[in-house]
Amino acid sequence: MDKKATFEDVINGPYFIDDSKMPSAEESKNLVFPKELEKELDARLREISREFGLS
């Protein structure tokens, strides 16, 4: 379908993000990520930085 989305499509459709299930700022501070995941993320971020000449 090549129809351009209207404002109503965005507001009433799947494009709208419901953030009511997102954690609050206080809850976000208490999130703990596994060390292995943090290492993988850091490595990927360094790779992306090098790729785009940011480091």
N, C-alpha and C positions, 0 to 999 in steps of 0.2 A: 504494500500500500504506500503510495507516494504522497498521501495527504499530509499537509503541514499541520502540526499540532497547534491548536488554539489555546488561549489562556485557560478556558474552561476544561479543555482536555488535560492540561497539566494539573490544575487544581483538583479535578475529580478523578483523575486516572492514576495509573501505577507510577507516574513520574513523581508524585508527591511523596515525600519521605515523612513518615510518622515517627517523630523523635520522642514520643511519650514513653517508649520502652528503653530509651537511652539512660545510662547511669547518670546520677547527678554529679556535680563537680566534686563533692565530698566523697562519693562512692568511687569515682575515678581515681582519686588519690590513693585509695586502698587496693587497687588492682595489682596483683603480683604476676609477673610474667616469668616463665621458666628460664633459667640461665641459658640453656641451649638455644631457645628461641631468640633471646636477646643477642646472642653471639651471631646467629644466622642473619638476623635483621641488620646488625651492625656491619657485617661483611657485605651484605647486599647493598647497603647504603654507600659504603666506601666504593664498591664497584660502580655504582651509578654515578657517584661524584667524579670518579676518574673518567668514565665514559663521556661525560659532558664537560670535562675540564674545570670542575669546580674545586678540585683539591690539588 
